[in-house]
Amino acid sequence: MTMEIDKAIDRQTHTRLSLIFSKPEFWVFVASLLACLALSVITDTFATPQNLFNVTRNFAFVAIVALGMTVVIISGGIDLSVGSILCLSAMVLAICMNAGYPLWASAGAALIVALFVGAINGMLIAYLRIPPFVVTLGMLSVARSAAMVLSQNKMIYQFGPDEARLFWLGGGSTFGIANPVIALFLLAVTTGLILKWTRWGCHVFAIGSNEKAAVLTGIAVRRLKITVYMFSALLAGIAGVLEAGWLGGVTTNLGQSMELSVIAAAVIGGANLMGGAGTVFGSVVGAALIEIIRNSLTLLGISTFWQGAFVGSFIVLAVAFDRIRAGRETDG
């Protein structure tokens, strides 16, 4: 009897370990730790408090947007407009604060604009059935053009009476931790709980896995898609507010080409571009790994021009490994 119990425990333990080892985000996390360890040994500057502070703060902006992108990818879509939405939101914030409005009102206006843009994306995709790639690619240009029109293509660096509060929000720290990192933690926990424990989260996975089956079960797929793209835009807007406070100024090239890093973070973290799979933890560690690689290139004296090559290669490799793993599971 005792032997049978021991065998049952062994099987259960082995199953749990196998489940952990099969998760792409686990191996990305391990790769991030190994990269940090290697850089700490190779260089004298990586493990310094100031550099670690900069690394965590810098990756937080990408990771916040990647949370929304992960939800979109899980639903079977893609959002190429997040960088432009970030820019537009930051510009609305800057214009309002420059006009003398308080931080809370200006940030509220910025997030409302982001939600409006996300709603447009969602409605065009859900009701007109235009492919997400086409809609969000078009919005990429429209949103950035709107930012140029609103600012007359000028940099805004004066933020009125609440300027110090904005700079503290995006560039300050609490207990030695950068405020954007704290915001990332809160948003990641919230997003994770929503995806795991709410009906909305279950429905997002359902439409990404099989949209036709989701329709037959009575899920309001069209309305759900609109909320998914609004959620993605909202997180891009939050990142825009924080980044404006960190940089101390807003230009119309803010967030340019950010879409590549965000999608890379989500895919490297295990999100399936075909839909139905993805985790909050994976998107966060994916963003962290990208920032660690960028920081290492700088510290090792390698040209920053190689950054795009590394990020693009990671996307291709992550998707390739996912396809190979899926093929093996199918064959099995």
Residue pairs with C-beta under 8 A, 6 or more apart in sequence:
20 26
23 270
23 279
23 282
24 268
24 269
24 270
24 282
24 318
24 321
24 322
25 269
25 270
25 279
25 281
25 282
25 285
25 286
28 268
28 269
28 270
28 282
28 285
28 286
28 289
29 281
29 285
31 289
32 285
32 288
32 289
32 292
35 289
35 292
35 293
35 296
36 46
36 47
36 292
39 46
39 47
39 292
39 295
39 296
39 299
40 46
40 47
42 300
43 299
43 300
45 51
45 299
46 52
46 295
46 296
46 299
51 295
51 299
53 173
53 176
53 178
54 295
55 291
55 292
55 295
56 177
56 178
56 181
57 178
57 180
57 181
57 246
58 291
58 295
59 287
59 288
59 290
59 291
59 292
60 178
60 180
60 181
60 183
60 184
60 242
61 180
61 239
61 242
61 243
61 246
62 258
62 261
62 262
62 265
62 287
62 290
62 291
63 184
63 188
63 265
63 283
63 284
63 287
63 288
64 180
64 183
64 184
64 187
64 235
64 238
64 239
64 242
65 82
65 83
65 86
65 235
65 236
65 239
65 258
65 262
66 262
66 265
66 266
66 269
66 283
66 284
66 286
66 287
67 187
67 188
67 191
67 235
67 280
67 283
67 284
68 79
68 82
68 231
68 232
68 233
68 234
68 235
68 236
69 79
69 82
69 232
69 262
69 263
69 265
69 266
69 271
69 283
70 191
70 266
70 269
70 271
70 278
70 279
70 280
70 282
70 283
71 191
71 195
71 204
71 228
71 231
71 232
71 278
72 78
72 79
72 132
72 228
72 229
72 231
72 232
73 208
73 263
73 266
73 267
73 271
73 272
73 273
73 275
73 278
74 195
74 204
74 205
74 208
74 271
74 275
74 276
74 277
74 278
75 204
75 207
75 208
75 224
75 225
75 228
75 275
76 207
76 208
76 211
76 274
76 275
76 276
77 125
77 132
77 225
77 228
77 229
77 275
78 132
78 133
78 136
78 263
78 273
79 121
79 132
79 136
79 229
79 232
79 233
79 259
80 133
80 136
80 137
80 139
80 140
80 259
81 117
81 121
81 136
81 137
81 139
81 140
81 143
81 233
81 259
82 232
82 233
82 236
82 255
82 258
82 259
82 262
83 140
83 236
83 255
83 256
83 257
83 258
83 259
83 262
84 139
84 140
84 141
84 142
84 143
84 144
84 147
84 255
85 114
85 117
85 118
85 139
85 143
85 233
85 236
85 237
85 240
85 255
86 236
86 237
86 239
86 240
86 243
86 254
86 255
86 258
87 143
87 144
87 147
87 240
87 250
87 252
87 253
87 254
87 255
87 256
88 113
88 114
88 117
88 143
88 144
88 146
88 147
88 150
88 240
89 110
89 111
89 113
89 114
89 236
89 237
89 240
89 241
90 110
90 240
90 241
90 243
90 244
90 250
90 254
90 255
91 147
91 150
91 151
91 156
91 250
91 252
91 254
92 106
92 109
92 110
92 113
92 150
93 106
93 107
93 109
93 110
93 166
93 240
93 241
93 244
93 250
94 151
94 156
94 159
94 244
94 249
94 250
95 150
95 151
95 156
96 105
96 106
96 109
96 110
97 103
97 106
97 159
97 160
97 162
97 163
97 166
98 156
98 158
98 159
98 160
99 160
100 160
100 161
101 109
101 160
102 161
102 162
103 162
103 165
103 166
103 169
106 162
107 241
110 237
110 240
110 241
111 234
111 237
111 238
111 241
113 237
114 233
114 234
114 236
114 237
114 240
115 230
115 233
115 234
115 237
117 139
117 143
117 233
118 229
118 230
118 231
118 232
118 233
118 234
119 226
119 229
119 230
119 233
120 139
121 132
121 135
121 136
121 139
121 229
121 233
122 225
122 226
122 227
122 228
122 229
122 230
123 226
124 130
124 135
125 131
125 132
125 135
125 225
125 229
126 221
126 222
126 223
126 225
126 226
127 222
140 259
144 252
144 256
147 252
148 252
151 250
151 252
153 252
155 249
155 250
155 251
156 249
156 250
157 248
157 249
157 250
159 166
159 167
166 244
166 245
167 245
167 248
168 179
168 245
169 179
169 241
169 242
169 245
170 179
170 180
170 241
170 242
170 243
170 244
170 245
170 246
170 247
171 179
171 245
171 246
171 247
171 248
172 178
172 179
173 179
174 182
179 242
180 242
180 243
180 246
183 238
183 242
184 284
187 235
187 238
188 280
188 281
188 284
191 280
192 279
192 280
192 281
194 200
194 201
195 201
195 204
195 205
195 280
200 224
200 227
203 214
203 219
203 224
204 224
204 228
205 276
206 213
206 214
206 217
206 219
207 214
207 219
207 221
207 224
207 225
207 275
208 275
208 276
208 277
209 275
209 276
210 276
211 221
214 221
215 221
236 255
240 254
240 255
243 254
243 255
244 250
244 254
247 254
260 308
260 311
260 312
260 315
261 287
261 290
261 311
262 287
263 315
264 286
264 290
264 311
264 312
264 314
264 315
264 318
265 283
265 284
265 286
265 287
265 289
265 290
266 278
266 282
266 283
266 286
267 273
267 286
267 315
267 318
267 319
267 322
268 282
268 286
268 289
268 290
268 314
268 315
268 318
269 278
269 279
269 281
269 282
269 283
269 284
269 285
269 286
269 287
270 277
270 278
270 279
270 282
270 286
270 322
271 277
271 278
271 279
271 282
271 283
272 278
272 322
273 319
289 314
290 311
290 314
293 307
293 310
293 311
294 304
294 307
294 310
297 303
297 304
297 306
297 307
297 310
298 304
